[in-house]
Amino acid sequence: MNIVRRIGASPRERGSLSGQTCPDIFELSDGSFAVIGREATALLERELPADARRAAYERIVVITRETLIMAKADIPDT
């Protein structure tokens, strides 16, 4: 599995002064997406809807609204 491309604007394009430590979204060679964000599993797990579950190897990650909105145009429809 490899990173194929960034989805949306880079952190620097979104106004990060360092451009290095900000949320990011990447499309992977298998069609999945990888997200860099703030780990929030302990904070949000008990807030999940009744029909949502997290496997032991999964984490809840938070990205900014701006990161996702700026990625919208790059997210494939299928």
Secondary structure, DSSP 8 states (H G I E B T S, - for coil): --EEEE-S--TTTTT-SSSSSS-EEEEETTS-EEEE-EE-HHHHGGGS-TT----TT---EE--HHHHHHHGGGS---
